[in-house]
């Protein structure tokens, strides 16, 4: 059997022909593996173009991707991405050494099913597929693959019972503040910061005095989850509370004991806040049972303070663009492209929040 190499250079044509013959001989002997076929094809490509053709196994690509994540993402995001990556590679087993372009949508679906079987909820399983999609999406942009196998999947329906996540009512917020004031007063500071600044737990718990400008009456911080730089006007109630505290030095934590707590586990901030909720008589419905690798999900948690931050402004008729700006929502990119808000305008949103 004869086949043209399509080469006009005699030397290159001979090298290509030798490589093709080598592949044919290995195939006849049953010794042509995926790895050897890749190497032969890479040799032909290099002979023809002078450039090395790069192939990635699934494992090699995910290793490369995680390096990019580690350099450009917050530590919390990197840890979560690494965990999903490790479970996906473990699920694939020997397939993780195959080319990344060979991964099929049904394998992604099977991995998602294994996540649910291990006890993770539908929401978490869907989020983990999106995480894989970040890695496959990067591979597609680099020309390593032509299609992203995660895009073929339809998200699972949420398995949560009853309603969804809820904000705290104003009565509940006041009860939480009162309970925080009775015990470790750092909790009162944390609750007020979350309610009046709208930040997430990790960001609020690690605020420092250097984040607070009492002269300008603003708080400036970078959200750990999104990386967004935020500057929020201080509500009079929060300002008054901060003025009542003693600042050891400009870079000291606003809440030293809470800042030193672990972020998870029985002694972590989330669990400690749940106990404070119980003492304050604030109840929450269980939306999802934690099984295996999963965890219990409740209708109300510390994040409900952030929901209250947005909800109370909405109830007061604050413009949606201002609410989105103050909350730093990721979906605000297009709005921000056309809208510029100064600190005076943002203050109207903060001043709409009720006094506690």
Secondary structure as GFF3:
##gff-version 3
##sequence-region A 1 356
A	DSSP	alpha_helix	10	28	.	.	.	ID=ss1
A	DSSP	alpha_helix	34	49	.	.	.	ID=ss2
A	DSSP	alpha_helix	58	72	.	.	.	ID=ss3
A	DSSP	alpha_helix	75	92	.	.	.	ID=ss4
A	DSSP	three_ten_helix	93	97	.	.	.	ID=ss5
A	DSSP	three_ten_helix	100	102	.	.	.	ID=ss6
A	DSSP	alpha_helix	105	117	.	.	.	ID=ss7
A	DSSP	alpha_helix	122	141	.	.	.	ID=ss8
A	DSSP	three_ten_helix	149	152	.	.	.	ID=ss9
A	DSSP	alpha_helix	170	182	.	.	.	ID=ss10
A	DSSP	alpha_helix	185	197	.	.	.	ID=ss11
A	DSSP	alpha_helix	201	205	.	.	.	ID=ss12
A	DSSP	three_ten_helix	209	211	.	.	.	ID=ss13
A	DSSP	beta_strand	212	213	.	.	.	ID=ss14
A	DSSP	beta_strand	218	222	.	.	.	ID=ss15
A	DSSP	beta_strand	229	233	.	.	.	ID=ss16
A	DSSP	alpha_helix	236	243	.	.	.	ID=ss17
A	DSSP	alpha_helix	256	260	.	.	.	ID=ss18
A	DSSP	alpha_helix	269	279	.	.	.	ID=ss19
A	DSSP	beta_strand	286	288	.	.	.	ID=ss20
A	DSSP	beta_strand	297	298	.	.	.	ID=ss21
A	DSSP	alpha_helix	304	315	.	.	.	ID=ss22
A	DSSP	alpha_helix	320	327	.	.	.	ID=ss23
A	DSSP	three_ten_helix	330	332	.	.	.	ID=ss24
A	DSSP	alpha_helix	333	338	.	.	.	ID=ss25
A	DSSP	alpha_helix	343	351	.	.	.	ID=ss26
###
